[in-house]
Amino acid sequence: MSRKYRQEEEKAKQLSSELQEEEDKLKLQKERIFGPIVWKRLAYGIRIQDLHAMYFEPLLDIIEEHYVTENVVFRNTRFLEDDKSVKSYNEKLIHTMKDRVSIIAIDEENDEIAGALILKAVKKCDYGRVFSRVMLSDGVIYQSVKGGVVLSQ
C-alpha cells in the first residue's frame, strides 16, 4: 500500500468518526427535547414528569375505572352504559392530554401510574363570543352531562 492511500484511508476514518460523533450529539439533543421532563423525584420512589403519549391509554383505563365509576354525575346518568358517550369523553381527554401541559406521577419501582394531573391551557380566544360554550360531543348522555351539541343519536 502506498503512503498516500493510507493517509486518505485515515482521513476517511477520521471523517466518518467525526460524523458519527455529530450524529450522536444530535440524537442526544433530540432525546432531551422530546423526552419527558422529570420535575421531581420523591424520596419514596415517585417520579413526577410530563405526561407523554405512552401513558394515554393506561391513564384512560384508570380514569374510567376509578373516576368515572365514583363520580356522582357519571354514576347517576349511567354514563358507562353509553359507548358513544364514553368514546367521546375519551377523545376529549386525549385531546387535552396532547397539549403537553399535564403531568403524571410514576412509581419508579414498578413503572406504574401513581397519579395524574390533567391540565388544560385556557387561551384568551376561548372567551370569544363565537366560540363560547360550543362543544361538539357524541352520545346523548355525555351531551347531557357537558351541555354540548349532539353530533348523532
Number of C-alpha atoms within 10 A of each C-alpha: 5 6 8 9 10 11 11 11 12 12 12 12 12 12 12 12 12 12 12 12 12 12 12 12 12 12 12 12 12 11 11 11 10 9 13 14 14 14 13 11 15 12 7 9 13 20 21 22 19 18 24 18 12 8 13 16 12 13 20 17 12 16 16 16 11 11 14 17 16 12 10 11 12 16 14 9 14 14 21 17 11 14 14 19 21 19 16 17 21 18 14 15 17 17 12 16 21 15 13 16 15 18 21 22 24 19 18 16 10 9 11 13 17 16 15 18 13 16 13 15 11 8 8 7 10 12 11 10 9 9 10 10 14 11 14 14 24 21 21 19 23 26 19 14 13 13 15 16 17 16 11 9 8
